[in-house]
Amino acid sequence: MRLEILNSGHGLKAKFIMKMITLIMGEAPPDVVRLLQYRPNYFGSPYSSLLQDVMRRSKNWDVGRLELFAAFVSARNQCPF
C-alpha cells in the first residue's frame, strides 16, 4: 500500500532535498527516501540512527562486509537499495 501523503506532504527542506535527488539521479527518489524525509523527527532520524547502530555494532565484521551483506540481501529481495 502506498501512502499518497508521501507524494505531497513534505516540508520545504524535504522538498528541496528530493528535488536535488531527482536532478542528480534523473528520476524521483525511492519510496524509502520519501518515507524517511516525511516527518523526519518522528520516524526518519530515529530509524536511521537505530539502523546505523545495528549495522555498526558487530565486532566480527567490518563496515565493508556489513554493507556487502546488506547489498546481497537487498538484491535477493529484488530491492534496489
Protein Blocks (a to p, Z undefined) as FASTA:
>chain_A
ZZfklmmmccfklmmmmmmmmmmnopacdfklmmmmgokllmmmmmmmmmmmmmmmpmkb
cfklmmmmmmmmmmmnopaZZ
